[in-house]
């Protein structure tokens, strides 16, 4: 008499265990990304930290990443070029001039007092 194995059930169990282990590894790596973000001092509004994710991609791959557009500049470096509009120039000039004016006023009061 020949022994027969239920290979379909075994394959199903192996697939389930593989998925569970991949998700455990994904969570671990996601946590490591969070540690790395904190270690580098990249937590300001916590948007980068909260955008971490891990997901099963296919039957044997887990994907780990972040969902904010500026993450790559933090990871790989680079240069951000921004065009300054006339409205921005007026705002910053008024801001800088106002602060200088207040500073000068405080100096005059200090000399009198």
Buried (B, 14 or more C-beta within 10 A) or exposed (E): EEEEEEEEEEEEEEEEEEBEEBBEEBEEBBEEBBEEBEEEEBBEEEEBBEBBEBEBEEEEEBEBEBEBEEBEEBBEEEEEEEEEEEEEEEEEEEEEEEEEEEEEEEEEEEEEE
